[in-house]
Amino acid sequence: MSAKLKAVIFDLDGTLVDSARDLTATLNYVLRHRGRPEIGIENVRHMVGHGSRALLIKGFDYSGNVPPEEELDRLQEMFLDYYNNHIADHTISFPGLWEALTELRSNDVKLAVCTNKVEDLSHKLLQSLGLDDFFCALTGGDSFDYKKPDPRHLLSTLELMDCDPDNAVMVGDSANDIDAARNASIPVIGVTFGYTPVPVEELNPDQVIDHYDKLIPALREIMKT
């Protein structure tokens, strides 16, 4: 591993973990409560990435009109309460992740999570999957007054890690991740197995991987430049 690499920041949903089944079940729980039809997982996958409220809005918009803001507040509470109790019923980490994280940690590379999911649920999900010990920092969509694709979300995460952007790489699955990294002048690796509605190759990350066994070689390639 290049001595230049000091930090790797990961997105969560669709990057570290495949959480689509539990997010779909939670969204459909709320939709049923309002008498709306359920949405298939293949559609929900492309709605994930902007936080729970945005997912609710997209879910309701998919099947009709979106409830007013005051009702959305109540529905979001219902969503978060249900999800909190079912956060890892079917969620798993992506293949090869453990091995990649272990190798990075053994090379003294600091690891962090930067996600638009709320912070407490992000911590709980990582703990439920036994992944929390890998990461020295985690920031969520409610950690600051800004979130991805705002580059300050990544830069503030790096501050918590006590790392410089020049020695960091972002790993994500969507335009939120890639745009945030670009605007923060941080190289970015896109994963093909995430939830983006646009193929990640079309978002022009610095490297693209289809499995976590490709992560270390991709990081080495980036650090050459």
Disulfide bonds with the S-S distance in Angstrom:
none
